[in-house]
Amino acid sequence: MNHNPTTNRRHYVVTYDVSNDKRRNHIFKTLHDYGDHVQFSVFVCQLTKRERIDLMATLTDIVHHNEDQVMLIDLGAAQTDCQTLIQTVGKAYNPMTATFIV
């Protein structure tokens, strides 16, 4: 059994289109708990299957299904360097580095 913490994780781009400020802020705060905010309505997350299911369930409770849209785009295994999966025009994608305060 492999105990590498990234073994069962996958990269996801999560983007949302929500016009209501309260719901949009709630979605932003929820996604912030799961990944890195990289653009206005875009996050990059490394999720296990369980985390993805939990996130989807939480988002399902927040969105108005006839008005809002949240998209999860699977970029593949987390062992893959995310920078090789994302192409940009203009400024390069620079993943945020985790900062720990002790």
C-alpha positions in Angstrom: 0.0 0.0 0.0 1.4 3.4 -1.0 1.1 6.0 1.8 2.1 9.0 -0.3 -0.4 11.7 0.5 -0.7 12.8 -3.1 -1.3 9.3 -4.5 -5.1 9.4 -4.4 -5.4 13.1 -5.0 -6.2 14.8 -8.3 -5.9 18.3 -9.6 -9.1 20.1 -10.3 -9.8 23.5 -11.7 -13.0 24.8 -10.1 -14.7 27.8 -11.6 -18.1 29.4 -10.9 -20.6 31.8 -12.4 -22.9 33.1 -9.7 -24.7 36.5 -9.9 -25.9 36.6 -6.3 -23.3 38.2 -4.0 -24.3 36.2 -0.9 -24.1 32.9 -2.7 -21.0 33.9 -4.6 -19.2 34.8 -1.3 -20.3 31.6 0.3 -18.9 29.6 -2.6 -15.7 31.6 -2.5 -15.2 30.8 1.2 -16.1 27.2 0.7 -13.6 26.8 -2.2 -10.9 28.7 -0.2 -11.0 25.8 2.3 -10.3 23.3 -0.5 -7.8 25.0 -2.7 -5.9 28.0 -4.1 -7.6 31.0 -5.4 -5.9 31.7 -8.8 -8.2 34.1 -10.6 -11.5 36.0 -9.9 -13.8 33.0 -10.0 -11.2 30.2 -10.3 -9.6 27.8 -7.9 -7.1 25.0 -8.3 -7.7 22.2 -5.8 -6.0 18.9 -5.0 -8.7 16.6 -3.8 -9.2 13.0 -2.9 -12.4 11.3 -4.1 -13.9 11.8 -0.6 -13.0 15.5 -0.6 -14.5 16.0 -4.1 -17.7 14.3 -3.0 -17.9 16.5 0.1 -17.2 19.6 -1.9 -19.8 18.8 -4.5 -22.4 18.1 -1.7 -21.6 21.4 0.0 -21.8 23.3 -3.3 -25.1 21.5 -4.2 -26.6 23.0 -1.0 -25.4 26.6 -1.8 -26.1 27.1 -5.5 -29.5 27.9 -7.1 -29.6 25.2 -9.7 -31.5 27.2 -12.3 -29.3 30.3 -11.9 -25.8 29.3 -10.9 -23.0 27.2 -12.3 -19.9 25.6 -10.7 -17.6 23.6 -12.9 -15.0 21.1 -11.7 -12.5 20.2 -14.4 -10.3 17.2 -13.7 -6.7 17.8 -14.6 -5.4 14.5 -13.5 -3.3 13.0 -10.8 -1.8 15.3 -8.2 1.7 13.8 -8.7 1.7 15.6 -12.1 3.2 19.1 -11.9 0.2 21.3 -12.2 2.3 23.9 -14.1 2.6 21.4 -17.0 -1.2 21.0 -17.3 -2.1 24.7 -17.4 -1.4 26.9 -20.4 -1.9 30.6 -20.3 -1.9 33.6 -22.6 -0.4 36.6 -20.9 0.9 36.2 -17.4 2.2 32.8 -16.5 0.4 30.6 -14.0 2.3 30.6 -10.7 0.8 28.3 -8.1 0.7 29.8 -4.6 3.2 28.4 -2.2 1.8 27.3 1.2 2.9 29.5 4.0 3.0 28.2 7.6 3.3 30.5 10.5 4.7 28.9 13.7 
